Amino acid sequence: MRISMVSEHASPLATLGGVDAGGQNVHVAELSAALARRGHEVTVYTRRDSPDLPERVAFAPGVEVVHIDAGPPASIPKDELLPFMGDLAAGVADDWARTRPDVAHGHFWMSGVAVLDAADRAERAGLRPAVLHTYHALGVVKRRNQGADDTSPTEREPLETDIGRRADAIVATCSDEAFELRMLGVPAAHISVVPCGVDLDHFTPDGPSEERGRPHRITTVGRLVQRKGVGTVIEALAAVVGNGFDAELVVVGGGGSADDPEIRRLRGIAERAGVADRVVLRGQMAQRDLPAVMRSSDLVVCAPWYEPFGIVPLEAMACGVPVVASSVGGLIDSVVSGTTGTHVPPRDPAAIADAVSELLARPEQREAFGRAGRRRMASRYSWNRVAADTERVYRATAAARRRGDEPLETVGRVNGIGSRRHTRRQGGTR
């Protein structure tokens, strides 16, 4: 198949340098490369954010990145990109006129706007591909959790609903997102659940491990924004130390500048909690350096208020490290509480402290969780498995469009998570 990926603000090329890559960059890069390994031809369209970028770049065997002029060729906050989606759609549709794709897959809501616009333009020439979409985050969930701090444009939520109803198929990354989409009126038969994946050759239990600063090490990884819950983990650390454990917390993420408001806020929390000398703010790290940090950890804590999917738990489990995770979003699916780690309510430092203390006191349990986590990643979350499952959705959707049928229901069949298994009380996002 010829496959078009559209990722307006998250280029797969960012993964080459590592530190600028977030979850969406990694997802698009790894999924595209894995699909190409399966014999498909993949083109990734993204917005030109620098005048120095060439129009076309070979990313991996069978994968090409195309930079489209959409707005100034400069870095622009993603919440300000909506006015340029028409230009992105026009550029994508023009390229499709040269080589028509079989399927087009948008990533993030603004890419969905652009893909559907491009598909409408292509349809007038009889070239419309099947359109699929992955949200990576939902505006209604973001607003629910961030309230007035949500900087998304006002058009986001109605446009997300429109995308869900107009696309031929939606590829959700977890069962919690599928539930949210059904609440928005997206037909269940149009939703398939295919998770993100992890590089099992890079994130492994075997390999170099950093030296610890204290007998016990807890690690948390992610962008330093309040909703990621790092402050909650710092508060929990104080209770863990109070329980008698000589532990340090390594925080990976953020720019590391002392002038960063979130850095100042986190340092303030640590000072008030009396653990400033135990919190190590490492700043951003390249993907190549993360496994050594994770292997050095007794456990990894992922404590977001909400999380569309969450790749960090996959990386930790692939390294054989147990995870203490908020019972929200994709973490409900990926972390099996009592088997690969422990679920805790979001925004609850006492619950985190209890879970961490229990695992620190039971090294044999940590080892068992670590082995189970690695097995789970190998069986369900390899990029080859994710690509095969995504390909199956692509083929079913493209075939249905050719026949003029409604898409076949494939919700969650890929990982056996097609039904809503957790309540809002457990997930804590309502």
C-alpha positions in Angstrom: 0.0 0.0 0.0 0.9 3.6 -0.4 0.4 5.3 3.0 0.3 9.0 3.7 1.0 10.1 7.3 0.2 13.8 8.2 1.8 15.1 11.4 1.5 18.9 11.3 3.7 19.8 14.3 5.6 16.6 15.2 8.1 15.6 12.5 9.7 12.1 12.7 13.0 13.8 11.9 13.0 15.1 15.5 13.6 11.6 16.7 17.1 11.6 15.1 18.3 14.2 17.6 16.2 12.8 20.4 15.8 15.6 22.8 13.1 17.5 20.7 11.0 14.4 20.2 7.8 13.9 22.1 5.5 10.9 22.1 3.8 11.8 18.8 7.1 12.3 17.0 8.3 8.9 18.2 4.9 7.2 17.3 4.9 8.6 13.7 8.6 7.8 13.2 8.5 4.2 14.5 5.1 3.3 13.0 6.2 4.6 9.6 9.4 2.7 9.7 7.7 -0.5 10.8 5.1 -0.3 8.1 7.8 0.2 5.5 9.6 -2.9 6.8 6.3 -4.7 6.0 6.7 -3.7 2.4 4.6 -0.5 2.3 5.6 2.9 0.8 5.2 5.6 3.5 5.2 9.4 3.0 5.1 11.6 6.1 3.9 15.2 5.6 4.8 17.8 8.1 4.9 21.6 8.3 8.2 23.3 7.3 9.3 25.0 10.5 12.7 26.2 9.2 13.7 27.8 5.9 16.7 25.4 5.8 14.7 22.2 5.5 14.7 20.5 2.1 11.4 19.7 0.5 11.9 15.9 0.7 14.1 13.9 3.2 14.7 10.1 3.2 14.0 9.1 6.8 14.3 5.3 6.7 14.1 2.6 4.0 10.7 3.1 2.4 9.9 6.3 4.4 10.1 9.8 3.0 9.4 13.0 4.9 7.9 15.9 2.9 8.0 19.5 4.2 5.0 21.6 3.3 4.9 25.4 3.3 2.1 26.2 5.7 2.6 29.5 7.5 6.0 31.1 8.2 9.0 28.6 8.0 9.6 29.0 11.7 8.8 27.3 15.0 5.3 28.2 16.0 3.4 26.9 19.2 1.1 24.2 18.1 -1.9 25.9 19.6 -1.4 28.7 17.0 -1.1 26.5 13.9 -4.8 26.1 13.0 -4.9 29.1 10.5 -2.3 27.3 8.4 -4.0 24.0 8.0 -5.6 25.0 4.7 -2.1 25.6 3.2 -1.0 22.3 4.6 -4.0 20.5 3.0 -3.3 22.2 -0.3 0.3 21.1 -0.3 -0.6 17.5 0.6 -3.3 17.4 -2.1 -0.9 18.7 -4.7 1.6 15.9 -3.8 -1.2 13.3 -3.9 -1.9 14.4 -7.5 1.6 12.9 -8.4 1.2 9.7 -6.4 -2.3 8.8 -5.0 -2.1 7.1 -1.6 -4.3 4.2 -0.7 -4.8 5.5 2.9 -4.1 8.8 4.6 -3.6 8.8 8.4 -3.7 12.1 10.3 -2.0 12.5 13.7 -3.4 15.1 16.2 -6.5 17.0 15.6 -5.2 19.7 13.4 -3.7 17.1 11.1 -7.1 15.6 10.9 -8.5 18.9 9.7 -5.8 19.1 7.0 -6.2 15.5 5.9 -10.0 15.7 5.5 -9.5 19.0 3.6 -6.9 17.4 1.4 -9.2 14.4 0.8 -12.0 16.7 -0.2 -9.7 18.4 -2.7 -8.5 15.0 -4.1 -12.1 13.7 -4.4 -12.9 16.3 -7.0 -10.2 14.7 -9.1 -11.3 11.2 -8.3 -8.3 10.6 -6.1 -9.7 10.4 -2.6 -7.9 7.9 -0.3 -9.4 6.3 2.8 -8.9 8.6 5.7 -8.0 7.4 9.2 -7.2 9.5 12.2 -5.3 9.2 15.6 -5.9 12.0 18.0 -3.0 11.5 20.4 -5.0 13.7 22.9 -8.6 14.9 23.1 -9.5 18.5 23.8 -12.5 17.6 25.9 -10.2 15.6 28.3 -7.6 18.4 28.3 -10.1 21.0 29.2 -11.7 18.8 31.9 -8.3 18.4 33.6 -6.7 21.8 33.0 -9.7 24.1 33.0 -8.7 27.8 32.5 -5.0 26.7 31.9 -6.0 25.0 28.6 -4.5 27.0 25.8 -6.2 25.1 23.0 -8.1 27.2 20.4 -11.9 27.3 20.9 -12.4 25.5 17.6 -10.7 22.4 18.9 -13.5 20.5 20.4 -16.1 20.9 17.6 -13.5 20.2 15.0 -12.4 17.0 16.8 -16.0 15.8 16.9 -16.3 16.6 13.1 -13.1 14.6 12.4 -14.5 11.7 14.3 -17.7 11.6 12.4 -16.2 12.3 8.9 -13.1 10.1 8.9 -13.5 6.6 7.5 -11.9 5.2 10.7 -10.5 6.3 14.0 -7.4 4.6 15.4 -7.5 5.1 19.1 -4.5 4.3 21.2 -6.3 3.0 24.3 -9.7 1.8 25.5 -10.2 4.9 27.6 -9.9 7.1 24.5 -12.3 4.9 22.6 -14.8 5.4 25.4 -14.4 9.2 25.2 -14.8 9.1 21.4 -18.1 7.2 21.8 -19.3 9.9 24.2 -18.6 12.5 21.5 -20.8 10.6 19.1 -18.2 8.8 17.1 -19.7 5.5 15.9 -18.2 2.5 17.8 -17.9 0.6 14.5 -15.5 3.3 13.2 -13.1 3.0 16.1 -10.2 0.6 16.3 -7.8 0.4 19.3 -4.1 0.0 18.4 -1.6 1.1 21.1 1.7 2.9 20.7 4.7 0.7 20.7 8.3 0.5 22.1 11.6 -0.2 20.6 12.5 -3.6 22.2 16.0 -3.6 20.7 16.8 -0.3 22.4 14.9 -0.5 25.6 16.2 -3.8 27.1 16.9 -5.2 30.6 20.5 -5.8 29.7 23.0 -3.1 29.1 24.8 -0.3 30.9 23.2 1.2 34.0 24.0 4.6 35.6 25.5 4.7 39.1 23.0 5.8 41.7 23.5 8.6 44.2 21.6 6.8 47.0 20.7 3.2 47.8 17.2 3.5 46.2 16.4 5.4 43.0 13.0 6.4 41.7 12.7 7.9 38.2 10.1 9.9 36.4 10.3 10.9 32.7 8.3 13.4 30.7 7.8 17.0 29.7 7.9 19.4 32.7 4.3 20.6 32.7 2.1 20.6 35.8 -0.3 18.0 34.5 2.5 15.4 34.3 2.4 15.2 38.1 6.1 15.5 38.9 5.2 17.8 41.8 3.0 15.0 43.2 5.9 12.5 42.9 8.2 14.9 44.8 5.7 15.2 47.6 5.4 11.4 47.6 9.2 11.1 47.9 9.1 12.9 51.2 6.7 10.3 52.6 8.9 7.5 51.2 11.9 8.9 53.0 9.8 9.3 56.1 9.0 5.6 55.8 12.8 4.9 56.2 14.0 4.5 52.7 17.1 6.3 51.6 15.9 7.3 48.1 16.5 9.8 45.4 14.2 11.0 42.6 15.6 11.5 39.1 13.5 13.7 37.0 14.1 13.5 33.2 12.5 16.2 31.0 12.3 19.9 30.6 15.0 22.3 29.5 16.8 22.3 32.8 17.0 26.1 33.0 16.8 27.5 36.5 14.6 30.3 35.1 11.9 27.9 33.8 8.8 28.5 35.9 8.0 24.8 36.2 11.6 24.1 37.4 11.2 26.9 40.0 7.9 25.4 41.1 9.3 21.9 41.5 12.3 23.1 43.4 10.0 25.0 45.7 7.9 21.8 46.3 11.1 19.9 47.1 12.4 22.5 49.5 9.2 22.7 51.4 9.0 18.9 51.6 12.6 18.7 52.9 13.9 16.6 50.0 15.7 19.2 47.8 18.9 17.3 48.2 17.3 14.1 47.0 15.7 15.5 43.8 17.9 15.4 40.7 16.5 17.5 37.7 18.3 16.1 34.7 16.7 18.1 32.0 16.1 16.7 28.5 17.9 13.5 27.5 18.3 11.8 24.1 16.4 8.6 23.6 19.8 6.8 23.4 20.6 7.6 27.0 17.3 6.7 28.6 17.7 2.9 29.0 20.7 3.4 31.3 18.8 5.7 33.5 15.8 3.3 33.7 17.9 0.3 34.4 19.5 2.1 37.3 16.0 2.6 38.9 14.2 0.5 41.4 11.0 1.7 39.7 9.6 4.3 37.4 6.7 6.5 38.5 4.3 8.0 35.9 1.8 10.2 37.8 0.0 12.4 35.2 -3.4 14.0 35.9 -4.5 12.5 32.6 -2.5 10.8 29.8 -3.7 10.1 26.2 -1.4 7.1 26.0 2.0 7.3 27.7 5.1 5.8 26.1 7.3 6.1 29.2 5.7 3.1 31.0 6.4 1.0 27.9 10.0 2.0 27.9 10.4 1.2 31.6 8.7 -2.2 31.3 10.8 -3.0 28.2 13.8 -2.4 30.5 12.4 -4.8 33.0 11.6 -2.0 35.5 8.2 -2.0 37.4 5.9 1.0 37.1 3.8 2.9 39.5 1.2 4.7 37.3 -1.9 6.8 37.6 -5.0 4.9 36.6 -5.8 7.2 33.7 -5.9 7.0 29.9 -3.5 4.6 28.2 -1.8 3.7 31.5 -4.9 1.7 32.4 -4.2 -0.6 29.5 -0.5 -0.8 29.4 0.3 -1.2 33.1 -1.3 -4.3 34.6 -1.7 -3.5 38.3 -0.4 -6.3 40.4 1.5 -7.9 37.5 3.8 -5.3 35.9 3.3 -2.5 38.4 0.8 -0.7 40.6 -2.0 1.7 39.7 -2.7 4.7 41.9 -5.3 7.4 41.8 -4.1 10.6 40.0 -3.0 13.6 42.2 -2.6 11.4 45.2 1.0 11.6 46.7 0.0 9.4 49.7 -1.1 6.6 47.4 2.1 6.9 45.4 4.2 6.9 48.6 2.4 3.7 49.8 2.9 1.9 46.4 6.6 3.0 46.1 7.4 2.0 49.8 5.8 -1.4 49.4 7.8 -2.1 46.3 11.1 -0.8 47.7 10.5 -3.1 50.7 10.0 -6.1 48.4 12.8 -6.6 45.9 11.5 -10.0 44.8 8.2 -8.4 43.9 10.0 -5.7 41.9 11.9 -8.4 40.0 8.8 -10.3 39.3 7.0 -7.2 38.0 10.0 -6.3 35.9 10.1 -9.8 34.2 6.3 -9.7 33.6 6.6 -6.2 32.2 9.2 -7.2 29.7 7.2 -10.2 28.6 4.1 -8.0 28.1 6.0 -5.5 26.0 7.5 -8.3 23.8 4.1 -9.9 23.3 1.9 -6.9 22.7 3.8 -3.6 22.2 6.6 -4.2 19.7 6.4 -1.8 16.8 6.2 -4.8 14.4 3.1 -6.0 16.2 1.7 -2.4 16.2 2.4 -2.0 12.5 0.7 -5.3 11.7 -2.4 -4.4 13.6 -2.5 -0.9 12.0 -2.1 -2.5 8.6 -5.1 -4.7 9.3 -7.2 -1.6 10.1 -5.9 0.2 6.9 -6.8 -2.8 4.7 -10.3 -3.1 6.2 -10.9 0.6 5.9 -9.6 0.9 2.3 -11.6 -2.1 1.2 -14.8 -0.7 2.8 -14.3 2.6 1.0 -13.8 0.9 -2.3 -17.1 -1.0 -1.8 -18.8 2.0 -0.5 -19.6 0.2 2.7 -19.6 1.3 6.3 -16.2 0.4 7.9 -16.2 -3.0 9.6 -16.1 -2.9 13.4 -12.6 -3.7 14.6 -12.7 -2.0 18.0 -9.9 -3.2 20.2 -9.5 -6.6 18.6 -5.8 -6.1 18.3 -5.1 -6.4 22.0 -8.3 -7.7 23.4 -9.2 -4.4 24.9 -12.3 -3.6 22.9 -14.6 -3.2 25.9 -14.6 -0.5 28.6 -12.9 -2.4 31.5 -12.4 0.5 33.9 -14.9 2.9 35.5 -14.5 6.7 35.7 -14.1 6.2 39.5 -11.0 4.2 38.8 -9.7 6.3 36.0 -10.3 9.6 37.8 -10.6 11.8 34.7 -14.2 12.9 35.0 
